[in-house]
Amino acid sequence: MERSARFNMDHAHRGSDHIILVHVSEYTHLTQAPALLTDPVVVVELIKEEEVKVKHLVDKYSETMKKIHVGGKVKQMTGKVGEAIIEAAKGENAAMIVVGTRGMGKMRRTFLGSVSDYCLHHSPVPVLVCRHKPMNEHKK
């Protein structure tokens, strides 16, 4: 989210734009340690820790937007990331979606899916995909 937000501010943002930064909490990484999930107390603690991290992130971006005098808000959502971004874009009547890419390899992207790919195929508005590295770094 940070790279795509910064790219938008530096290259695509116009002064009159209203920006909606969307953070989607999946909580799927919490299920990657099945042994921990047998204890409901551990699960609740993990979710609380994640919520604290997300709150700090939302506060950080809200404060950054205020500092640089950008109109908008930070929207926190849960669920599948691509679906949530499309839902937010529709709900907020977005004119464009700016999304980053983590630079996954073809195999990993094939099995896990790609948020940017999902947005490209399901968005009712134009999608700008920001690479995770400058083009010249990929050629090395």
N, CA, C and O atoms as a MOPAC input file, in Angstrom:
PM7 MOZYME 1SCF
protein

 N      0.82100 1    -1.18900 1     0.00000 1
 C      0.00000 1     0.00000 1     0.00000 1
 C      0.86900 1     1.25800 1     0.00000 1
 O      0.52400 1     2.25400 1    -0.63600 1
 N      1.98000 1     1.21100 1     0.70300 1
 C      2.79100 1     2.42100 1     0.82600 1
 C      3.36400 1     2.85600 1    -0.52000 1
 O      3.33500 1     4.04300 1    -0.84600 1
 N      3.88700 1     1.90800 1    -1.31100 1
 C      4.45900 1     2.27400 1    -2.60600 1
 C      3.39900 1     2.82000 1    -3.55500 1
 O      3.63600 1     3.81400 1    -4.24200 1
 N      2.24600 1     2.18700 1    -3.59900 1
 C      1.21000 1     2.66800 1    -4.52300 1
 C      0.67700 1     4.02700 1    -4.08100 1
 O      0.38100 1     4.87700 1    -4.92100 1
 N      0.55100 1     4.24100 1    -2.77900 1
 C      0.09600 1     5.54400 1    -2.28100 1
 C      1.11500 1     6.62400 1    -2.62500 1
 O      0.74600 1     7.70700 1    -3.07800 1
 N      2.39500 1     6.33000 1    -2.41100 1
 C      3.44900 1     7.29600 1    -2.71800 1
 C      3.49200 1     7.57400 1    -4.22200 1
 O      3.62800 1     8.72800 1    -4.63100 1
 N      3.37800 1     6.52900 1    -5.05200 1
 C      3.38700 1     6.70700 1    -6.50300 1
 C      2.22900 1     7.60900 1    -6.92600 1
 O      2.40200 1     8.51500 1    -7.74100 1
 N      1.06500 1     7.35400 1    -6.37200 1
 C     -0.10400 1     8.16600 1    -6.69500 1
 C      0.14100 1     9.62500 1    -6.34200 1
 O     -0.15700 1    10.51700 1    -7.13600 1
 N      0.67500 1     9.86900 1    -5.16500 1
 C      0.94000 1    11.24500 1    -4.72400 1
 C      1.95000 1    11.93400 1    -5.64700 1
 O      1.79800 1    13.10700 1    -5.98600 1
 N      2.98100 1    11.18600 1    -6.04700 1
 C      4.06300 1    11.77400 1    -6.84000 1
 C      3.74100 1    11.91400 1    -8.32700 1
 O      4.26500 1    12.81400 1    -8.98300 1
 N      2.87800 1    11.03100 1    -8.87700 1
 C      2.71700 1    10.99200 1   -10.33000 1
 C      1.28900 1    11.15700 1   -10.85800 1
 O      1.10200 1    11.64400 1   -11.97300 1
 N      0.30300 1    10.76800 1   -10.09200 1
 C     -1.05600 1    10.76900 1   -10.63600 1
 C     -2.00800 1    11.74400 1    -9.94800 1
 O     -3.01900 1    12.13900 1   -10.52800 1
 N     -1.69500 1    12.12500 1    -8.73900 1
 C     -2.59300 1    12.94800 1    -7.93200 1
 C     -2.67700 1    14.38500 1    -8.43700 1
 O     -1.66600 1    15.01100 1    -8.75400 1
 N     -3.89700 1    14.88400 1    -8.50200 1
 C     -4.13700 1    16.30700 1    -8.77400 1
 C     -4.67200 1    16.92400 1    -7.50000 1
 O     -5.31300 1    16.24600 1    -6.69600 1
 N     -4.41400 1    18.19800 1    -7.31500 1
 C     -4.79100 1    18.88100 1    -6.07800 1
 C     -6.23400 1    18.74100 1    -5.66300 1
 O     -6.53400 1    18.74100 1    -4.46900 1
 N     -7.13900 1    18.62200 1    -6.62100 1
 C     -8.55700 1    18.53600 1    -6.29900 1
 C     -9.02700 1    17.09500 1    -6.05100 1
 O    -10.18800 1    16.87500 1    -5.70500 1
 N     -8.14100 1    16.12500 1    -6.22600 1
 C     -8.51800 1    14.72100 1    -6.03800 1
 C     -8.83300 1    14.41700 1    -4.58000 1
 O     -8.24500 1    14.99200 1    -3.66400 1
 N     -9.74900 1    13.52100 1    -4.39500 1
 C    -10.11800 1    13.00600 1    -3.08100 1
 C     -9.63800 1    11.55600 1    -3.07000 1
 O    -10.13000 1    10.74500 1    -3.85400 1
 N     -8.70700 1    11.22000 1    -2.21400 1
 C     -8.08500 1     9.89300 1    -2.21400 1
 C     -8.68700 1     9.02500 1    -1.12500 1
 O     -8.87400 1     9.45800 1     0.01200 1
 N     -8.98600 1     7.78500 1    -1.50100 1
 C     -9.42200 1     6.78200 1    -0.53700 1
 C     -8.32400 1     5.72300 1    -0.50100 1
 O     -8.15800 1     4.96800 1    -1.46000 1
 N     -7.57800 1     5.66400 1     0.59600 1
 C     -6.58900 1     4.60400 1     0.76800 1
 C     -7.31400 1     3.42300 1     1.40500 1
 O     -7.97600 1     3.57100 1     2.43200 1
 N     -7.18400 1     2.26500 1     0.79600 1
 C     -7.89600 1     1.08300 1     1.28200 1
 C     -6.89200 1     0.09600 1     1.85600 1
 O     -5.95400 1    -0.32300 1     1.17700 1
 N     -7.10200 1    -0.26800 1     3.11000 1
 C     -6.30500 1    -1.32700 1     3.72700 1
 C     -7.24400 1    -2.49200 1     4.00200 1
 O     -8.27900 1    -2.33400 1     4.65000 1
 N     -6.87000 1    -3.65300 1     3.50500 1
 C     -7.71400 1    -4.83700 1     3.66300 1
 C     -7.00300 1    -5.83000 1     4.58100 1
 O     -5.89500 1    -6.28100 1     4.28800 1
 N     -7.64700 1    -6.15700 1     5.67900 1
 C     -7.12300 1    -7.16700 1     6.59800 1
 C     -7.68900 1    -8.51900 1     6.20500 1
 O     -8.90300 1    -8.72300 1     6.21000 1
 N     -6.79900 1    -9.43900 1     5.86600 1
 C     -7.23500 1   -10.77300 1     5.44200 1
 C     -7.32700 1   -11.74000 1     6.60700 1
 O     -8.21800 1   -12.58900 1     6.63500 1
 N     -6.44200 1   -11.63000 1     7.54700 1
 C     -6.33200 1   -12.54300 1     8.68000 1
 C     -5.97300 1   -13.95700 1     8.25700 1
 O     -5.95100 1   -14.85400 1     9.10000 1
 N     -5.68800 1   -14.18800 1     6.96600 1
 C     -5.35300 1   -15.55100 1     6.52700 1
 C     -4.00500 1   -15.99300 1     7.07500 1
 O     -3.79800 1   -17.18400 1     7.30700 1
 N     -3.07600 1   -15.05000 1     7.28800 1
 C     -1.77300 1   -15.44500 1     7.82200 1
 C     -1.90300 1   -15.99900 1     9.24100 1
 O     -1.01300 1   -16.70300 1     9.71600 1
 N     -3.00300 1   -15.68400 1     9.91400 1
 C     -3.20800 1   -16.21100 1    11.25500 1
 C     -3.51700 1   -17.70600 1    11.23600 1
 O     -3.33100 1   -18.39700 1    12.23800 1
 N     -3.98400 1   -18.19500 1    10.10700 1
 C     -4.33400 1   -19.60600 1    10.00500 1
 C     -3.18500 1   -20.45300 1     9.49100 1
 O     -3.34800 1   -21.65700 1     9.29300 1
 N     -2.03400 1   -19.85400 1     9.27400 1
 C     -0.89400 1   -20.60900 1     8.75200 1
 C     -0.19300 1   -21.42200 1     9.82400 1
 O      0.70200 1   -22.20500 1     9.50500 1
 N     -0.56400 1   -21.26600 1    11.06000 1
 C     -0.00400 1   -22.06700 1    12.14900 1
 C     -1.14900 1   -22.80000 1    12.82900 1
 O     -1.58500 1   -22.40200 1    13.90900 1
 N     -1.64500 1   -23.88000 1    12.19900 1
 C     -2.82700 1   -24.57700 1    12.71600 1
 C     -2.72000 1   -25.02500 1    14.16700 1
 O     -3.73400 1   -25.09400 1    14.86200 1
 N     -1.52500 1   -25.33000 1    14.63300 1
 C     -1.38500 1   -25.76500 1    16.02600 1
 C     -1.81000 1   -24.67100 1    16.99600 1
 O     -2.35100 1   -24.95700 1    18.06400 1
 N     -1.56600 1   -23.42000 1    16.62300 1
 C     -1.94300 1   -22.30400 1    17.48600 1
 C     -3.45300 1   -22.09800 1    17.52800 1
 O     -3.98900 1   -21.56200 1    18.49700 1
 N     -4.12500 1   -22.52600 1    16.47700 1
 C     -5.55600 1   -22.24700 1    16.37200 1
 C     -6.42900 1   -23.20200 1    17.16800 1
 O     -7.65300 1   -23.07700 1    17.15000 1
 N     -5.83000 1   -24.14100 1    17.85700 1
 C     -6.63000 1   -25.03600 1    18.69200 1
 C     -7.02900 1   -24.36100 1    19.99600 1
 O     -7.94500 1   -24.81900 1    20.67900 1
 N     -6.35400 1   -23.28800 1    20.34200 1
 C     -6.63700 1   -22.55500 1    21.57000 1
 C     -7.31800 1   -21.23300 1    21.21900 1
 O     -6.68000 1   -20.34400 1    20.65400 1
 N     -8.61800 1   -21.08900 1    21.54900 1
 C     -9.33900 1   -19.86100 1    21.21400 1
 C     -8.70300 1   -18.60000 1    21.80600 1
 O     -8.79300 1   -17.52600 1    21.21100 1
 N     -8.07000 1   -18.72100 1    22.95500 1
 C     -7.41500 1   -17.56900 1    23.58000 1
 C     -6.28500 1   -17.07200 1    22.68300 1
 O     -6.10400 1   -15.86300 1    22.53300 1
 N     -5.52600 1   -17.98600 1    22.08700 1
 C     -4.42500 1   -17.62400 1    21.19500 1
 C     -4.97100 1   -16.93100 1    19.95200 1
 O     -4.41600 1   -15.93000 1    19.50000 1
 N     -6.05300 1   -17.46000 1    19.40400 1
 C     -6.66100 1   -16.86600 1    18.21300 1
 C     -7.12000 1   -15.43900 1    18.50200 1
 O     -6.85400 1   -14.53300 1    17.71300 1
 N     -7.79800 1   -15.23500 1    19.60900 1
 C     -8.27900 1   -13.90600 1    19.98500 1
 C     -7.09900 1   -12.95900 1    20.15900 1
 O     -7.16100 1   -11.80800 1    19.72700 1
 N     -6.03200 1   -13.42700 1    20.78500 1
 C     -4.83900 1   -12.59400 1    20.98800 1
 C     -4.21000 1   -12.21400 1    19.65700 1
 O     -3.81200 1   -11.06400 1    19.46900 1
 N     -4.11300 1   -13.16500 1    18.72900 1
 C     -3.55000 1   -12.88500 1    17.40400 1
 C     -4.38700 1   -11.85000 1    16.64900 1
 O     -3.84400 1   -10.96000 1    15.99500 1
 N     -5.69300 1   -11.97500 1    16.74400 1
 C     -6.57900 1   -11.02000 1    16.07100 1
 C     -6.42800 1    -9.63000 1    16.69700 1
 O     -6.38700 1    -8.63000 1    15.98100 1
 N     -6.34600 1    -9.56700 1    18.02000 1
 C     -6.14900 1    -8.27400 1    18.68900 1
 C     -4.83700 1    -7.62200 1    18.25500 1
 O     -4.79100 1    -6.41900 1    17.99700 1
 N     -3.77200 1    -8.42100 1    18.17700 1
 C     -2.47700 1    -7.89300 1    17.74600 1
 C     -2.57100 1    -7.34600 1    16.31800 1
 O     -2.02300 1    -6.28600 1    16.01500 1
 N     -3.26300 1    -8.06900 1    15.45600 1
 C     -3.42700 1    -7.62400 1    14.06800 1
 C     -4.22500 1    -6.32500 1    14.01900 1
 O     -3.88600 1    -5.42100 1    13.25600 1
 N     -5.26800 1    -6.22300 1    14.81500 1
 C     -6.08200 1    -5.01200 1    14.83900 1
 C     -5.27800 1    -3.80100 1    15.31600 1
 O     -5.47900 1    -2.69200 1    14.82100 1
 N     -4.37600 1    -4.00400 1    16.26700 1
 C     -3.51300 1    -2.91400 1    16.74200 1
 C     -2.58800 1    -2.46700 1    15.61200 1
 O     -2.41500 1    -1.26900 1    15.39000 1
 N     -1.99400 1    -3.42300 1    14.89700 1
 C     -1.12200 1    -3.09300 1    13.76100 1
 C     -1.88600 1    -2.29800 1    12.70400 1
 O     -1.38300 1    -1.30300 1    12.18200 1
 N     -3.09000 1    -2.74000 1    12.39800 1
 C     -3.89800 1    -2.06400 1    11.38100 1
 C     -4.26200 1    -0.65900 1    11.84100 1
 O     -4.21100 1     0.28100 1    11.04800 1
 N     -4.62500 1    -0.50500 1    13.10000 1
 C     -4.96100 1     0.83100 1    13.61200 1
 C     -3.77500 1     1.77800 1    13.47600 1
 O     -3.93900 1     2.92700 1    13.06600 1
 N     -2.58100 1     1.29900 1    13.81700 1
 C     -1.37600 1     2.12900 1    13.67200 1
 C     -1.16000 1     2.50700 1    12.21100 1
 O     -0.80200 1     3.64400 1    11.90600 1
 N     -1.37500 1     1.56300 1    11.32000 1
 C     -1.20600 1     1.82500 1     9.89000 1
 C     -2.21700 1     2.86100 1     9.40000 1
 O     -1.85500 1     3.79900 1     8.69000 1
 N     -3.47100 1     2.68900 1     9.77700 1
 C     -4.52300 1     3.63100 1     9.38200 1
 C     -4.22400 1     5.02500 1     9.94400 1
 O     -4.36800 1     6.02500 1     9.24100 1
 N     -3.81200 1     5.08800 1    11.19800 1
 C     -3.46000 1     6.38100 1    11.80400 1
 C     -2.28500 1     7.03300 1    11.07900 1
 O     -2.28500 1     8.24100 1    10.84000 1
 N     -1.29000 1     6.22900 1    10.73200 1
 C     -0.11000 1     6.73600 1    10.03700 1
 C     -0.49500 1     7.36400 1     8.69500 1
 O     -0.05900 1     8.47200 1     8.38100 1
 N     -1.30400 1     6.66600 1     7.90800 1
 C     -1.69200 1     7.19200 1     6.60600 1
 C     -2.63100 1     8.38500 1     6.73000 1
 O     -2.54500 1     9.32300 1     5.93700 1
 N     -3.50800 1     8.36100 1     7.69300 1
 C     -4.39300 1     9.50300 1     7.91200 1
 C     -3.57800 1    10.74200 1     8.24800 1
 O     -3.84400 1    11.82400 1     7.72400 1
 N     -2.59200 1    10.59000 1     9.11600 1
 C     -1.73400 1    11.70500 1     9.51100 1
 C     -0.90200 1    12.20200 1     8.33000 1
 O     -0.73800 1    13.40900 1     8.15100 1
 N     -0.38200 1    11.28800 1     7.53500 1
 C      0.40200 1    11.67800 1     6.35100 1
 C     -0.45000 1    12.49000 1     5.38700 1
 O      0.00900 1    13.49900 1     4.85100 1
 N     -1.67800 1    12.05900 1     5.16500 1
 C     -2.57100 1    12.78400 1     4.25600 1
 C     -2.84500 1    14.19500 1     4.78800 1
 O     -2.89400 1    15.15300 1     4.01600 1
 N     -3.02200 1    14.31900 1     6.08900 1
 C     -3.24400 1    15.64200 1     6.68500 1
 C     -2.02000 1    16.53300 1     6.50800 1
 O     -2.14300 1    17.70600 1     6.15600 1
 N     -0.82700 1    15.96500 1     6.75700 1
 C      0.41600 1    16.73500 1     6.67600 1
 C      0.65500 1    17.29700 1     5.28200 1
 O      1.13000 1    18.42200 1     5.13200 1
 N      0.32400 1    16.50900 1     4.26300 1
 C      0.59400 1    16.98100 1     2.90200 1
 C     -0.65600 1    17.59300 1     2.25800 1
 O     -0.68900 1    17.84800 1     1.05400 1
 N     -1.65800 1    17.81800 1     3.06600 1
 C     -2.88100 1    18.51100 1     2.65200 1
 C     -3.57400 1    17.81700 1     1.47700 1
 O     -3.90400 1    18.44600 1     0.47200 1
 N     -3.78500 1    16.50800 1     1.62500 1
 C     -4.49000 1    15.72800 1     0.60800 1
 C     -5.85300 1    15.37000 1     1.16200 1
 O     -5.96500 1    14.81800 1     2.25700 1
 N     -6.88400 1    15.68500 1     0.40300 1
 C     -8.23600 1    15.34100 1     0.83000 1
 C     -8.49700 1    13.85700 1     0.64900 1
 O     -8.11000 1    13.26800 1    -0.36000 1
 N     -9.14000 1    13.27100 1     1.60800 1
 C     -9.47200 1    11.86000 1     1.49200 1
 C     -9.59100 1    11.19800 1     2.84100 1
 O     -9.72900 1    11.85400 1     3.87300 1
 N     -9.53300 1     9.87700 1     2.80500 1
 C     -9.64400 1     9.11200 1     4.03700 1
 C     -8.98000 1     7.75700 1     3.84900 1
 O     -8.66400 1     7.34700 1     2.73200 1
 N     -8.77900 1     7.07600 1     4.96000 1
 C     -8.26300 1     5.71600 1     4.94200 1
 C     -9.41700 1     4.81200 1     5.30800 1
 O    -10.07300 1     4.99600 1     6.33300 1
 N     -9.65200 1     3.84600 1     4.46700 1
 C    -10.77100 1     2.93100 1     4.66700 1
 C    -10.23100 1     1.55000 1     5.01800 1
 O     -9.41700 1     0.99300 1     4.28200 1
 N    -10.67700 1     1.00600 1     6.12700 1
 C    -10.25100 1    -0.31700 1     6.56200 1
 C    -11.34800 1    -1.32100 1     6.20200 1
 O    -12.52100 1    -1.11800 1     6.51300 1
 N    -10.93900 1    -2.41100 1     5.54000 1
 C    -11.89400 1    -3.44000 1     5.13400 1
 C    -11.30900 1    -4.81300 1     5.46300 1
 O    -10.12100 1    -4.93900 1     5.75900 1
 N    -12.15100 1    -5.82500 1     5.40800 1
 C    -11.68500 1    -7.19300 1     5.60000 1
 C    -12.16200 1    -8.03300 1     4.42700 1
 O    -13.04200 1    -7.62300 1     3.67000 1
 N    -11.57600 1    -9.20200 1     4.28900 1
 C    -11.97500 1   -10.10700 1     3.21800 1
 C    -10.86900 1   -10.32300 1     2.21500 1
 O     -9.69500 1   -10.09300 1     2.50600 1
 N    -11.24800 1   -10.76600 1     1.03200 1
 C    -10.27200 1   -10.95800 1    -0.03100 1
 C     -9.88300 1    -9.58400 1    -0.56600 1
 O    -10.74400 1    -8.75300 1    -0.85400 1
 N     -8.59200 1    -9.35800 1    -0.69600 1
 C     -8.08100 1    -8.02600 1    -0.98600 1
 C     -8.63000 1    -7.46000 1    -2.29100 1
 O     -9.14700 1    -6.34200 1    -2.30600 1
 N     -8.52800 1    -8.20400 1    -3.37900 1
 C     -9.00000 1    -7.70500 1    -4.66900 1
 C    -10.48300 1    -7.36700 1    -4.64400 1
 O    -10.89700 1    -6.31500 1    -5.13200 1
 N    -11.27000 1    -8.25200 1    -4.08000 1
 C    -12.71400 1    -8.02200 1    -4.00300 1
 C    -13.03000 1    -6.78100 1    -3.16400 1
 O    -13.91000 1    -5.99500 1    -3.51200 1
 N    -12.30400 1    -6.61500 1    -2.05900 1
 C    -12.54500 1    -5.45700 1    -1.19100 1
 C    -12.17400 1    -4.15300 1    -1.88500 1
 O    -12.87300 1    -3.15100 1    -1.73600 1
 N    -11.08600 1    -4.15800 1    -2.63900 1
 C    -10.67900 1    -2.94500 1    -3.36100 1
 C    -11.73500 1    -2.56300 1    -4.39100 1
 O    -12.09200 1    -1.39100 1    -4.51100 1
 N    -12.23200 1    -3.53900 1    -5.12800 1
 C    -13.27500 1    -3.27300 1    -6.13200 1
 C    -14.54400 1    -2.77700 1    -5.44900 1
 O    -15.18100 1    -1.83900 1    -5.92900 1
 N    -14.91000 1    -3.39400 1    -4.34400 1
 C    -16.09500 1    -2.96200 1    -3.58100 1
 C    -15.93200 1    -1.51700 1    -3.10400 1
 O    -16.86300 1    -0.71800 1    -3.20000 1
 N    -14.74300 1    -1.18800 1    -2.58900 1
 C    -14.48700 1     0.18000 1    -2.12100 1
 C    -14.54600 1     1.16200 1    -3.28200 1
 O    -15.10300 1     2.25100 1    -3.14500 1
 N    -13.98100 1     0.79000 1    -4.41500 1
 C    -13.98900 1     1.68000 1    -5.58800 1
 C    -15.41900 1     1.95800 1    -6.04000 1
 O    -15.76000 1     3.09600 1    -6.36400 1
 N    -16.23900 1     0.93900 1    -6.06100 1
 C    -17.64600 1     1.11900 1    -6.44900 1
 C    -18.39100 1     1.95400 1    -5.41000 1
 O    -19.12400 1     2.88000 1    -5.75600 1
 N    -18.19700 1     1.62100 1    -4.13700 1
 C    -18.89100 1     2.32500 1    -3.06000 1
 C    -18.50800 1     3.79200 1    -2.93900 1
 O    -19.31900 1     4.61900 1    -2.52400 1
 N    -17.28700 1     4.10800 1    -3.29700 1
 C    -16.80000 1     5.48800 1    -3.19200 1
 C    -16.87100 1     6.22600 1    -4.52800 1
 O    -16.42800 1     7.37000 1    -4.62900 1
 N    -17.42700 1     5.57700 1    -5.55100 1
 C    -17.49700 1     6.16100 1    -6.90300 1
 C    -16.12800 1     6.63500 1    -7.38100 1
 O    -15.97600 1     7.76600 1    -7.84200 1
 N    -15.13500 1     5.75400 1    -7.26500 1
 C    -13.76500 1     6.08400 1    -7.64900 1
 C    -13.65700 1     6.33100 1    -9.14800 1
 O    -14.37500 1     5.73100 1    -9.94800 1
 N    -12.75200 1     7.22000 1    -9.50500 1
 C    -12.46800 1     7.50200 1   -10.91400 1
 C    -11.31800 1     6.62800 1   -11.41000 1
 O    -11.17000 1     6.40900 1   -12.61200 1
 N    -10.49900 1     6.12800 1   -10.47000 1
 C     -9.34700 1     5.31300 1   -10.82300 1
 C     -8.89900 1     4.52800 1    -9.59400 1
 O     -9.08900 1     4.96600 1    -8.45900 1
 N     -8.30500 1     3.37000 1    -9.83200 1
 C     -7.69800 1     2.57600 1    -8.76600 1
 C     -6.19800 1     2.58200 1    -9.01100 1
 O     -5.74000 1     2.32500 1   -10.12400 1
 N     -5.43400 1     2.87700 1    -7.95900 1
 C     -3.97800 1     2.77200 1    -8.01400 1
 C     -3.60900 1     1.65400 1    -7.06000 1
 O     -3.90600 1     1.72200 1    -5.86700 1
 N     -2.96100 1     0.62400 1    -7.58600 1
 C     -2.63100 1    -0.55100 1    -6.79200 1
 C     -1.17200 1    -0.91500 1    -7.02000 1
 O     -0.63800 1    -0.72000 1    -8.11200 1
 N     -0.53500 1    -1.44300 1    -5.98700 1
 C      0.84300 1    -1.88900 1    -6.10700 1
 C      0.90800 1    -3.34700 1    -6.51900 1
 O     -0.11000 1    -4.02500 1    -6.65800 1
 N      2.11800 1    -3.80200 1    -6.70800 1
 C      2.33800 1    -5.20500 1    -7.00400 1
 C      3.51700 1    -5.67200 1    -6.16400 1
 O      4.49900 1    -4.94700 1    -6.00600 1
 N      3.42100 1    -6.87100 1    -5.63100 1
 C      4.49500 1    -7.39500 1    -4.78200 1
 C      5.59500 1    -8.06400 1    -5.59500 1
 O      6.62800 1    -8.44800 1    -5.04400 1
 N      5.38500 1    -8.20500 1    -6.88500 1
 C      6.40800 1    -8.79200 1    -7.73600 1
 C      6.55600 1   -10.28700 1    -7.55200 1
 O      7.67100 1   -10.80600 1    -7.58400 1
 N      5.45000 1   -10.98700 1    -7.35900 1
 C      5.51400 1   -12.43600 1    -7.21700 1
 C      5.92100 1   -13.07500 1    -8.54400 1
 O      5.65100 1   -12.53000 1    -9.61400 1
 N      6.55900 1   -14.21100 1    -8.46600 1
 C      6.90400 1   -14.96400 1    -9.66500 1
 C      5.66800 1   -15.56800 1   -10.29500 1
 O      4.59600 1   -15.58100 1    -9.69000 1
 N      5.81600 1   -16.07100 1   -11.51500 1
 C      4.67200 1   -16.62700 1   -12.24600 1
 C      4.02600 1   -17.79600 1   -11.52100 1
 O      2.79900 1   -17.88300 1   -11.46700 1
 N      4.82100 1   -18.69100 1   -10.96600 1
 C      4.25700 1   -19.86000 1   -10.28000 1
 C      3.46400 1   -19.44200 1    -9.04800 1
 O      2.33000 1   -19.87900 1    -8.85300 1
 N      4.05900 1   -18.60300 1    -8.22700 1
 C      3.38900 1   -18.16500 1    -7.00000 1
 C      2.10500 1   -17.40500 1    -7.33500 1
 O      1.07000 1   -17.61200 1    -6.70100 1
 N      2.17900 1   -16.52200 1    -8.33700 1
 C      1.01300 1   -15.74600 1    -8.73300 1
 C     -0.08500 1   -16.66300 1    -9.26800 1
 O     -1.26900 1   -16.41700 1    -9.03600 1
 N      0.30500 1   -17.71800 1    -9.98300 1
 C     -0.66600 1   -18.66100 1   -10.52300 1
 C     -1.44800 1   -19.34600 1    -9.41600 1
 O     -2.66300 1   -19.50800 1    -9.52100 1
 N     -0.76300 1   -19.74700 1    -8.36300 1
 C     -1.42900 1   -20.46700 1    -7.28000 1
 C     -2.10700 1   -19.55000 1    -6.26800 1
 O     -3.17800 1   -19.87800 1    -5.75700 1
 N     -1.50200 1   -18.41600 1    -5.97800 1
 C     -2.05700 1   -17.51900 1    -4.96900 1
 C     -2.97500 1   -16.45000 1    -5.54700 1
 O     -3.80000 1   -15.87800 1    -4.83500 1
 N     -2.82800 1   -16.18800 1    -6.83400 1
 C     -3.59400 1   -15.10700 1    -7.43200 1
 C     -2.87900 1   -13.78900 1    -7.22300 1
 O     -1.94800 1   -13.69400 1    -6.42200 1
 N     -3.31000 1   -12.79600 1    -7.93300 1
 C     -2.68100 1   -11.48800 1    -7.86900 1
 C     -3.76500 1   -10.44200 1    -7.66800 1
 O     -4.75200 1   -10.40200 1    -8.40200 1
 N     -3.56900 1    -9.60100 1    -6.66900 1
 C     -4.54100 1    -8.54200 1    -6.39300 1
 C     -4.61500 1    -7.58400 1    -7.57400 1
 O     -5.70500 1    -7.20900 1    -8.00700 1
 N     -3.44900 1    -7.18600 1    -8.09900 1
 C     -3.45300 1    -6.24700 1    -9.22400 1
 C     -4.14200 1    -6.87400 1   -10.43600 1
 O     -4.88900 1    -6.19700 1   -11.14300 1
 N     -3.89600 1    -8.15500 1   -10.67800 1
 C     -4.54600 1    -8.84500 1   -11.79600 1
 C     -6.06400 1    -8.89800 1   -11.58700 1
 O     -6.83200 1    -8.68000 1   -12.52500 1
 N     -6.48700 1    -9.18600 1   -10.36300 1
 C     -7.91700 1    -9.22100 1   -10.05200 1
 C     -8.54600 1    -7.85300 1   -10.32600 1
 O     -9.59900 1    -7.75700 1   -10.95600 1
 N     -7.88900 1    -6.80600 1    -9.84500 1
 C     -8.41500 1    -5.45500 1   -10.03800 1
 C     -8.49000 1    -5.10500 1   -11.52500 1
 O     -9.47300 1    -4.51700 1   -11.97600 1
 N     -7.45800 1    -5.46300 1   -12.28100 1
 C     -7.45500 1    -5.18000 1   -13.72000 1
 C     -8.64700 1    -5.82600 1   -14.42200 1
 O     -9.23200 1    -5.23800 1   -15.33100 1
 N     -8.99800 1    -7.02300 1   -14.00200 1
 C    -10.06700 1    -7.76600 1   -14.67200 1
 C    -11.47400 1    -7.49600 1   -14.14900 1
 O    -12.45300 1    -7.83700 1   -14.81300 1
 N    -11.58800 1    -6.88900 1   -12.97000 1
 C    -12.91300 1    -6.71000 1   -12.37700 1
 C    -13.30200 1    -5.25400 1   -12.11600 1
 O    -14.42600 1    -4.98200 1   -11.69500 1
 N    -12.39900 1    -4.33500 1   -12.35900 1
 C    -12.66400 1    -2.94000 1   -12.04100 1
 C    -13.55700 1    -2.26400 1   -13.07500 1
 O    -13.39200 1    -2.46400 1   -14.27900 1
 N    -14.50900 1    -1.45700 1   -12.59200 1
 C    -15.34000 1    -0.67900 1   -13.51200 1
 C    -14.65800 1     0.63000 1   -13.94800 1
 O    -15.18900 1     1.36300 1   -14.78300 1
 N    -13.46900 1     0.91600 1   -13.37300 1
 C    -12.72700 1     2.15000 1   -13.68300 1
 C    -11.29100 1     1.78300 1   -14.04900 1
 O    -10.86100 1     0.65800 1   -13.79400 1
 N    -10.53800 1     2.71900 1   -14.64500 1
 C     -9.14500 1     2.43100 1   -14.98000 1
 C     -8.32600 1     2.03100 1   -13.75200 1
 O     -8.58000 1     2.49800 1   -12.64100 1
 N     -7.33400 1     1.15600 1   -13.97300 1
 C     -6.46000 1     0.68600 1   -12.90300 1
 C     -5.01400 1     1.01600 1   -13.27200 1
 O     -4.55000 1     0.68100 1   -14.36200 1
 N     -4.31600 1     1.66800 1   -12.36100 1
 C     -2.90400 1     1.97000 1   -12.52700 1
 C     -2.14500 1     1.03200 1   -11.60500 1
 O     -2.34100 1     1.06300 1   -10.39000 1
 N     -1.27200 1     0.19100 1   -12.17700 1
 C     -0.50400 1    -0.77100 1   -11.39000 1
 C      0.91700 1    -0.25200 1   -11.23200 1
 O      1.60800 1     0.00400 1   -12.21800 1
 N      1.34700 1    -0.10000 1    -9.99100 1
 C      2.69700 1     0.38100 1    -9.68100 1
 C      3.59700 1    -0.81900 1    -9.41700 1
 O      3.29800 1    -1.65100 1    -8.56000 1
 N      4.67500 1    -0.90200 1   -10.14100 1
 C      5.62000 1    -1.99600 1    -9.94100 1
 C      6.29000 1    -1.85900 1    -8.58400 1
 O      6.42600 1    -0.75200 1    -8.06200 1
 N      6.70500 1    -2.97500 1    -8.01800 1
 C      7.37400 1    -2.92200 1    -6.71500 1
 C      8.81200 1    -2.46000 1    -6.81600 1
 O      9.38800 1    -2.03900 1    -5.81200 1
 N      9.41800 1    -2.52300 1    -8.00600 1
 C     10.77700 1    -2.04400 1    -8.23300 1
 C     10.79800 1    -1.27900 1    -9.55300 1
 O      9.99400 1    -1.55000 1   -10.44500 1
 N     11.71400 1    -0.32900 1    -9.67400 1
 C     11.85600 1     0.34600 1   -10.97900 1
 C     12.20600 1    -0.66600 1   -12.06000 1
 O     12.82800 1    -1.69200 1   -11.78400 1
 N     11.80400 1    -0.37100 1   -13.28700 1
 C     12.03000 1    -1.28100 1   -14.41400 1
 C     13.48400 1    -1.72100 1   -14.54900 1
 O     13.73900 1    -2.90000 1   -14.79600 1
 N     14.44300 1    -0.81200 1   -14.39500 1
 C     15.83400 1    -1.18500 1   -14.59500 1
 C     16.34300 1    -2.18900 1   -13.57100 1
 O     17.31900 1    -2.88900 1   -13.84200 1
 N     15.70900 1    -2.28200 1   -12.39400 1
 C     16.11900 1    -3.26600 1   -11.39300 1
 C     15.67800 1    -4.66900 1   -11.76500 1
 O     16.28500 1    -5.64200 1   -11.31800 1
 N     14.61900 1    -4.80000 1   -12.58600 1
 C     14.14600 1    -6.11500 1   -13.00600 1
 C     15.06300 1    -6.73300 1   -14.04600 1
 O     15.07100 1    -7.95400 1   -14.20100 1
 N     15.82400 1    -5.93700 1   -14.75200 1
 C     16.66800 1    -6.44000 1   -15.83000 1
 C     17.95800 1    -7.05900 1   -15.31900 1
 O     18.65000 1    -7.74000 1   -16.07700 1
 N     18.29700 1    -6.84400 1   -14.07100 1
 C     19.55700 1    -7.35600 1   -13.51300 1
 C     19.50300 1    -8.84800 1   -13.31100 1
 O     20.47600 1    -9.44400 1   -12.84900 1

